[in-house]
Amino acid sequence: MKGFGNNDRTNKKAIEKKNTILQKDKLIANALSLHSKGKIKEASEIYDYLIQNKIYDPRIFNNLGSIYSQIKQFDKAILLFNESIKKFPDCLEAYSNLANVLVAKGRSDNAKNILNKAIEVNPKYLRSYSILAGILVGEGNLEKAKFFLKKSLEINPKDINALVNLACVLKDSGKPEQAEIFLKDALKINPSFDFALTNLGAVLNELEKFDEGEQCLRKVLSINSSSPIALNNLGNILSNKKKNKEAELCYRKAIEIKSDFSLAYSNLGSLLSKQGNLIEAENYTEKAIIYNPKFELAYVNLGSIKIDLDKLSEAEELFLSAIEINKNYNFAYRNLFRLYEKTNQLSKLKNKIESLKKNKNIINEIFMFKARISFREKDFITAKKFINQVSNEWIKNTDHSTNLLYWSFRAFIEEKVKNYDEAFKCFEKSQLNLKYENTNPKVFQNYIHIYRKNIDNKAFLAKNKNTKILKNSPVFLIGFPRSGTTLLDTILRSHPEIDVLEEKPLINSVEKIIKSKFKYSLNELHKLSLEDLDFLRNHYLEILQKNSDKKSAKKLIDKFPFQTVCLPLINILFPNSKIIFTYRNPYDTVLSCFQQSFEPNNAMSNFRSIESASRVYDLTMSTWLDYKEKLKMDYITSKYEDLIEDFDNHTLKILNFLDVSWDENIKNYRSTAHERGKINTPSSSQVVQPLYKSSIQKWKNYKKYFKHSNQYLDKWISYFKY
């Protein structure tokens, strides 16, 4: 009978154990249910109760750890995940959860060690690879991130998240073609996977497959119309397709959905900046930085906007801030170096480069700007030595604007060491600005013809004779680009009684009113009533005064070379205005236009070759002759070569014409140039130098390249008596 009694006790213990397990499982199930319903407080109380009663289960440690992680009590979460790993070393979820918390705490190296241990425990646990790759991407180690993502895909080739993540890494590595392949593989698994479609849209945009990219992103938005990243990416494509209004709407909608979406703010700022809406662009880009203070690209973009707004010291600080965020951010260094060079702060540029000489990541930028410094200091042999050290691979892969700047810098260096054919090839490459794709040289040529029609109209000529005479009309400094207007501008503004407005679109704003308010074409100036003319005149004078920095100036000069074309409008508004017309050897003028990297527009698109520049020169000068014959103008001509060779007498002649007496400060024009900061023409580096004659007859070094242009220029050589 004894045996029967022992058996009863054994059975009783078994039943008690079974009940305990059932109770434990019930409590765990209840906690999991509460957790899944978002009842975090109730779930965590049960988890705590179980742990206090030494009822251990990996789910308890992991879930309670996740709760603490969620409420940012990271140290408690770390203790729980570590305890789970200690008690249940084969439960891999704790490793990945611990790694995520360690990353949040800024302990990425510890996180990587934990994940490597997880891979040792089970090399087929995919989550370890994806988290490791994410950490490495954050550290900028894209090659190693690729390695782990590819290992993950070896284990499971149909891991759709790994396919998309690998594509993102490849895109950031500058391999969008490979990224496209992996994204399309992901979409074969799930054609409606919005994450893959969104990233494919971005990749196709980079590959300039705009239509296909737009289709992908519109598909995403048909699945989820409130996806801010899809709207942002669609905005990028529409911007590239020149659908600016639609692009702007996409960015604005993305911001409306996600009010702290810094990338969309930055992209909207860039779009508005390109459209000339600088104040709003400045505002949105500043918001991008507010929402992401580590967004280095936004700092550089905002710096560029500040330059356009003449806020040069603010631009400098922004570039320096971008560098502080990322010591190897080449784009920020390039913009900073260019700012110093363009504003003639060569000593500052030298000091900055010297302090960075050990930074191998920007070695090509350093060589490029050292070459420019040597060029500016007239040490052309050293300049050539530095420019030759710039890597061909870097030239190929750098951003487009820097690539153009490199070819421009090199071209002038090659010219100075008398490698004229090589220089010419470099100048041609410096004219390959992609922005020219949106311009048309014929639009500007047609603009000249439209203005020219006014002087063949008897009604215009009659009205022009009876227009209002003003006591203090503005002065207009015109001619042809690269004919000495910037030098004369700098000389004249050195006079205390003169202010010069450099290439402000004042007349252009009058033209817009004529078209929009009065609904006339620019060849219908005769239709403007006296009241209309008064309105336009007052508008012009108001913005002229607003744009003048020297409020005590008695003479305001509007300097814009191509306003030669607009003389019928200028003359009917201000018939007694004084006109200074500059000119220079036609061949030298055309060569210099071809050699400059102008900001692309319809007018400047005529300067991309010697022949096209010669044609528009001929057209402009012919129009000037017609204007001289038909319009009654008070003008003087200024020959560039005379200004160089007989500075005092030539300048005095101009001052006498302006009814202004000689002032000795005129001779300090180089100091004036230095004090100006940004000069809005390619002559910024030239007007701070002493007068030089090396630019006279320079065209002869390129004589063979003018063989198709003599027909346009020889007549003007004769006319101007060269």
Secondary structure, 3 states (H helix, E strand, C coil): CHHHHHHHHHHHHHHHHHHHHHHHHHHHHHHHHHHHCCCHHHHHHHHHHHHHCCCCCHHHHHHHHHHHHHCCCHHHHHHHHHHHHHHCCCCCHHHHHHHHHHHHCCCHHHHHHHHHHHHHHCCCCHHHHHHHHHHHHHCCCHHHHHHHHHHHHHHCCCCHHHHHHHHHHHHHCCCHHHHHHHHHHHHHHCCCCHHHHHHHHHHHHHCCCHHHHHHHHHHHHHHCCCCHHHHHHHHHHHHHCCCHHHHHHHHHHHHHHCCCCHHHHHHHHHHHHHCCCHHHHHHHHHHHHHHCCCCHHHHHHHHHHHHHCCCHHHHHHHHHHHHHHCCCCHHHHHHHHHHHHHCCCHHHHHHHHHHCCCCHHHHHHHHHHHHHHHHHCCCHHHHHHHHHCCCHHHHHHCCHHHHHHHHHHHHHHHHHCCCHHHHHHHHHHHCCCHHHHHCCHHHHHHHHHHHHHHHHCHHHHHHHHCCCCCCCCCEEEECCCCCCHHHHHHHHHCCCCEEEEECCCHHHHHHHHHHHCCCCCCCCHHHCCHHHHHHHHHHHHHHHHHHCCCCCCCEEEEECHHHHCCHHHHHHHCCCCEEEEEECCHHHHHHHHHHCCCCCCCCHHHHCCHHHHHHHHHHHHHHHHHHHHHCCCEEEEEEHHHHHHCHHHHHHHHHHHCCCCCCHHHHHHHHHHHHHCCCCCHHHHCCCCCCCCCCCCHHHHHHHHHCCCHHHHHHHHHHCCC
